[in-house]
Amino acid sequence: MSSQSFASRTYRDDAVILRTHKLGEADRIITLLTHRHGQLRAVARGVRRTSSKFGARLEPFMVADLQLVKGRTLDIVTQAVAKASYGDAIAANYDRYVVAAAMAETAERLTDVDGETSGAHYLLLVGALAALSRGAHAPELILDSYLLRAVSIGGWAPSFGDCARCGEPGPHGSFSAALGGAVCPACRPPGSPAPAPQTMSLLASLLSGDWAGADASENTHRREAAGLVAGYVQWHLERTVRSLKLVERV
């Protein structure tokens, strides 16, 4: 194959590594969320050998500038330059690791068919991993903030003030994942949870990025908020985020 043909199939993009699995004796298949090309699965040849020059740059939660070549079924990673080494700090702490795993799994689910918003999902995930790696906030708060923003990018932005169904001004005392968040008494489905007002306030802070309010929240309300976030995300994804089960709530 001519060098011109090879060059025409070569491209570069920034990517965050979502997950990897082994291929053969020395290769890996890497699931990537890129800035401009959406979610990709690519082969990284020879990265499991100790002599590999860029194997460590292709571990989960790392951010790298990649050069890839389009293949018939899977693209091939030919270069990797580290941009942010979040993986080491995250992997060294169990709480951070399981939170990062849940975020990566959610990002993978949300971008496997939706290419139009993948750039926004990439930026959101990289920002969340950066905050997680430096311990900017409690890991569970970073997770819940990420989840709420991720589903919002996906088209399911929740309401924690006005009624999600009829728009009646809030605050309201009931929550429905199916209807989109807070619901007024007239719209409230039977059996809907009735979160504490502080929990609804915390959820609003996590969605808007009001970290002063979120950091000041009590553990009781964080646990209640986490349950509502998990239910909301999994309702709209129509599938379970398995990594969420591993996250320990204080």
Wavefront OBJ file of the C-alpha trace (Angstrom):
o trace
v 0.000 0.000 0.000
v 1.371 3.416 -0.973
v 2.547 5.933 1.613
v -0.008 8.416 0.231
v -2.807 5.961 0.937
v -1.438 5.377 4.434
v -1.245 9.128 5.062
v -4.819 9.616 3.935
v -5.969 7.157 6.582
v -3.964 8.769 9.395
v -5.511 11.251 11.827
v -4.893 12.732 15.277
v -7.189 13.485 18.182
v -7.154 13.947 21.932
v -8.765 11.062 23.783
v -9.541 9.787 27.255
v -9.124 6.048 27.774
v -12.397 4.509 28.957
v -11.349 0.854 29.216
v -9.045 -1.760 27.748
v -8.993 -5.499 27.226
v -6.382 -7.944 26.035
v -5.982 -9.012 22.446
v -3.646 -11.877 21.698
v -0.357 -12.073 23.565
v 0.829 -8.464 23.429
v -1.920 -6.214 22.076
v -4.884 -4.430 23.596
v -8.191 -3.144 22.320
v -8.710 0.362 23.694
v -12.104 2.025 24.038
v -11.595 5.767 23.607
v -13.701 8.876 23.945
v -12.147 11.400 21.594
v -12.632 15.135 21.374
v -13.603 15.287 17.693
v -14.249 11.731 16.458
v -16.634 10.415 19.108
v -16.211 7.058 20.757
v -13.736 4.703 19.099
v -12.368 1.224 19.612
v -8.787 0.870 18.437
v -5.973 -1.668 18.564
v -2.761 -0.768 20.389
v -0.165 -3.230 19.176
v 2.544 -4.517 21.464
v 1.559 -2.336 24.439
v 1.632 -5.245 26.891
v 5.321 -5.825 26.238
v 7.703 -4.291 28.770
v 9.545 -2.626 25.890
v 6.434 -0.755 24.713
v 7.035 2.984 24.409
v 3.472 4.083 25.049
v 1.697 1.299 26.919
v 1.477 3.342 30.138
v -0.165 6.190 28.221
v -3.049 3.940 27.193
v -4.327 2.917 30.609
v -7.851 3.769 31.822
v -8.481 7.411 32.809
v -5.391 8.696 31.007
v -5.733 11.568 28.531
v -3.500 11.454 25.477
v -2.862 13.003 22.088
v -3.135 10.027 19.740
v -2.222 9.331 16.168
v -4.395 6.637 14.624
v -4.735 4.881 11.299
v -8.140 3.889 9.995
v -8.539 0.143 9.665
v -11.149 -2.108 8.111
v -12.781 -2.998 11.424
v -10.744 -1.293 14.166
v -8.446 1.703 13.925
v -4.818 1.316 15.022
v -2.996 3.518 17.529
v 0.451 4.394 16.149
v 1.502 7.190 18.548
v 0.463 8.315 22.017
v 1.630 11.423 23.838
v 0.385 11.849 27.407
v -1.547 15.053 28.073
v -2.781 14.340 31.596
v -1.746 11.467 33.833
v -4.858 11.150 35.954
v -4.711 7.361 36.033
v -1.959 6.970 38.639
v -3.546 9.262 41.259
v -6.954 7.685 40.702
v -5.735 4.079 40.770
v -3.892 4.681 44.054
v -7.175 5.354 45.893
v -10.022 2.826 45.855
v -12.817 5.387 46.298
v -11.505 7.478 43.435
v -10.979 4.411 41.258
v -14.537 3.088 41.507
v -15.939 6.586 40.952
v -13.785 6.968 37.828
v -14.928 3.548 36.624
v -18.579 4.564 37.030
v -17.982 7.810 35.140
v -16.141 6.029 32.319
v -18.880 3.402 32.035
v -21.542 6.104 31.874
v -19.599 8.040 29.245
v -19.252 4.894 27.173
v -22.981 4.196 27.355
v -23.939 7.775 26.479
v -21.582 8.089 23.494
v -21.775 4.659 21.879
v -24.407 5.890 19.404
v -24.552 9.658 19.972
v -21.722 11.287 18.070
v -23.142 14.809 18.032
v -22.522 15.487 21.726
v -19.330 13.461 22.131
v -17.131 16.571 22.257
v -19.108 17.940 25.194
v -19.002 14.546 26.907
v -15.222 14.418 26.391
v -14.681 17.819 28.024
v -17.015 16.975 30.908
v -15.306 13.655 31.625
v -11.791 15.095 31.445
v -12.788 17.855 33.852
v -14.341 15.373 36.270
v -11.288 13.096 36.171
v -9.019 16.086 36.802
v -11.054 17.115 39.850
v -11.115 13.529 41.083
v -7.366 13.003 40.708
v -6.484 16.087 42.747
v -9.133 15.491 45.416
v -10.920 18.764 44.726
v -14.137 17.473 46.353
v -15.472 14.283 47.899
v -15.378 11.549 45.227
v -19.089 10.772 45.552
v -20.007 14.420 44.985
v -17.840 14.596 41.871
v -19.522 11.428 40.626
v -23.077 12.653 41.181
v -22.312 16.046 39.649
v -20.781 14.332 36.634
v -23.741 11.977 36.230
v -26.296 14.783 36.353
v -24.383 16.874 33.826
v -23.732 13.880 31.564
v -27.398 12.952 31.266
v -28.178 16.626 30.712
v -25.824 16.674 27.729
v -27.560 13.504 26.578
v -30.894 15.336 26.491
v -32.368 14.394 29.869
v -31.667 17.474 31.989
v -33.452 17.075 35.347
v -35.376 19.790 37.155
v -34.909 20.221 40.901
v -37.028 23.358 41.241
v -40.038 23.784 38.982
v -42.276 20.801 38.237
v -40.649 18.736 35.504
v -44.034 17.913 34.000
v -46.208 21.028 34.127
v -43.681 23.744 35.002
v -45.398 24.798 38.220
v -42.852 26.944 40.123
v -41.127 25.110 42.955
v -39.711 24.047 45.205
v -41.654 20.773 45.264
v -41.415 17.886 47.693
v -41.585 14.888 45.360
v -39.247 13.385 42.772
v -39.953 11.256 39.706
v -37.150 9.914 37.526
v -39.632 9.014 34.798
v -41.068 12.548 34.620
v -37.734 14.336 34.831
v -37.121 15.333 38.450
v -39.141 17.447 40.894
v -42.908 17.143 40.557
v -45.770 19.120 42.040
v -48.591 17.449 44.047
v -50.894 17.404 41.012
v -48.325 15.636 38.789
v -46.798 13.369 41.435
v -47.085 9.669 40.477
v -48.156 7.351 43.326
v -45.209 6.086 45.337
v -42.850 8.876 44.316
v -39.992 9.573 46.754
v -40.271 12.664 48.945
v -36.670 13.842 49.435
v -35.667 16.257 52.147
v -35.539 19.893 50.968
v -31.777 19.875 51.688
v -31.384 16.907 49.349
v -33.143 18.708 46.511
v -30.966 21.751 47.176
v -27.854 19.556 47.022
v -28.974 18.043 43.710
v -29.488 21.519 42.268
v -26.000 22.525 43.458
v -24.401 19.450 41.885
v -26.100 20.123 38.569
v -25.213 23.820 38.485
v -21.667 23.486 39.839
v -22.322 25.293 43.108
v -19.501 23.530 44.945
v -19.687 25.712 48.034
v -23.222 24.496 48.593
v -22.412 20.885 47.693
v -19.323 20.688 49.913
v -21.312 21.997 52.884
v -23.969 19.274 52.584
v -24.475 16.601 55.239
v -23.856 12.906 54.676
v -27.532 12.032 55.166
v -28.512 14.239 52.255
v -25.582 13.059 50.138
v -26.740 9.456 50.498
v -30.319 10.342 49.621
v -29.177 12.404 46.637
v -26.969 9.554 45.423
v -29.902 7.167 45.340
v -31.990 9.602 43.339
v -29.140 10.295 40.901
v -28.474 6.592 40.337
v -32.156 5.921 39.744
v -32.488 8.872 37.395
v -29.425 7.947 35.311
v -30.295 4.287 35.012
v -33.931 5.055 34.155
v -32.906 7.214 31.201
v -30.056 4.964 30.079
v -32.504 2.040 30.260
v -29.726 -0.126 31.650
v -27.721 -0.610 34.838
v -24.411 1.157 35.381
v -22.692 -1.773 37.040
v -19.808 0.239 38.504
v -22.225 2.295 40.623
v -22.738 -0.731 42.859
v -19.085 -0.545 43.908
v -19.195 3.080 45.055
v -19.194 3.277 48.835
v -21.410 5.957 50.342
v -20.420 7.372 53.722
l 1 2 3 4 5 6 7 8 9 10 11 12 13 14 15 16 17 18 19 20 21 22 23 24 25 26 27 28 29 30 31 32 33 34 35 36 37 38 39 40 41 42 43 44 45 46 47 48 49 50 51 52 53 54 55 56 57 58 59 60 61 62 63 64 65 66 67 68 69 70 71 72 73 74 75 76 77 78 79 80 81 82 83 84 85 86 87 88 89 90 91 92 93 94 95 96 97 98 99 100 101 102 103 104 105 106 107 108 109 110 111 112 113 114 115 116 117 118 119 120 121 122 123 124 125 126 127 128 129 130 131 132 133 134 135 136 137 138 139 140 141 142 143 144 145 146 147 148 149 150 151 152 153 154 155 156 157 158 159 160 161 162 163 164 165 166 167 168 169 170 171 172 173 174 175 176 177 178 179 180 181 182 183 184 185 186 187 188 189 190 191 192 193 194 195 196 197 198 199 200 201 202 203 204 205 206 207 208 209 210 211 212 213 214 215 216 217 218 219 220 221 222 223 224 225 226 227 228 229 230 231 232 233 234 235 236 237 238 239 240 241 242 243 244 245 246 247 248 249 250
